């Protein structure tokens, strides 16, 4: 373990390997962020958390065999880091794994599907034209 200004510091390869993102509040000291995405069915949304604090979500309405994404938000402080994409990718992969059809009423989810056509098949054929897919 290296020493920086008298403080022990892990090699960057070890820090990057665990979380892939670094942040620092102390000059010369980097710590890994713990970024998590999870379904919160009691709140009808997928949540994005950094170090245990919810910083984003994608709200949905679920019906048997169907999930309709209605709104996505990410805190301004963490925007432009690809975290919203990470949130939506997780939600769509979860919908696929659960065999759910997807209705992307949320403009961000729709735009994500347009950029990542591998998720287009989740939107039923009968609704694709309605969503411009």
N, C-alpha and C positions, 0 to 999 in steps of 0.2 A: 504494500500500500504506500503510495507517495504522500509526501507532506507538502502542504501549501500554506504558507504563513502560519506555521505551527499547528495546522489542523490536518488530521488524516483525510486523504482523498482517495477514492477508488479510481482505478484506471478508467478512462472514458469508455473503453470497449465494454467494460462490465456494466456501466451505467446505461449506455446506449442499448446493450443487448436486452435489458429487461423492459424498457418502456419505449425506446426509440425517440424520445423527446427530452430535451434538457431545459431546465430553467434555473435561475439563480437569483437569490436575494442578497447574497454575500459575494463581494468581488473575489474572484479566484476559486469559488466553490460552486459546483454544479450538482444538482440533484435531479433525479428522474421523476417525471410526472406519471401518475397512475391514471390512465385514461380507460374508462369503461363505458360500455353501452349495454343496456338491459331493457327488457320489456317490463313495464310497470302496469300490469293489467288492471289493478285497482284504480289507477288514474287514467286509463285508456290512452297510454302513450308509451313510446320508447324514450328512454332518457339517456343522455350523454353526461357523464360525470368526469371531473378532473379532481383527483385526490379526495374523492368522496363528496364533492360539491356539484350539484346538478347545474350544468351550464348550457344545456340545450335539450330540446325534446321534439318529437314528432307525434302529434296527436292523431288518433284514429278512432273510427267507429267499427266495431266488429260485429259480424253476423255469422251464422253457421256457414262455413266454407268461403267467407269473404272478409276482406279488411279494406276499409276506405280511409286513405290518409287525407286529413283535412287541413292540417296546419303544421309548419315546422318553424322553430325558432332556435337561434344560437346567440348567446350573449355577445355583444359587440366586442368585448375584451378578448375573446378567443376566436373571432372570425378571421377568415383568410388563412387558415391553417389546415384546411381540408377536413375539419372535424364534422361538419354537416354532411359531407359525402360519406364519411365513415359511419355516421349515425344511420343514414338512409340505406347504405349498403347492408348493414347489419339487419335492419328492419325487413328489407326485401329478401335477404337470404333466409331469415326466420320464417317469413310468409311462405317462401318456396318449400322449406323443410316441413312446414305444417300443412302443405297442400292447399293454401288459401289463394283465391283469386284476389287481385289487387285493383282498386280503383284509385287513381292518383289525382284527387281533387286539389291537393296541395300543389301549387305551381312549382315549388322546388323539387318535389318528388317526381312530378311529370318531367321536368327538365333533366333530372338525374337519369330517368329511364331513357330519354331521348339520347343522352350521351353514352349510355351503357345499354345497348340494345339486347344484351343477354338477358335483361329483365323484362323485356317487352312481352314475352310469352306469358307472364303472370297476369297481364291485363287481358280479360276475355275478348275474343275476336269481335263480339257484338258491341263492345264499348270502345275499341281502339279508335274508330273514326271520331267518336264523340270527344276523345281526348287528343285527337290529332296525332295519333301514333300509327 
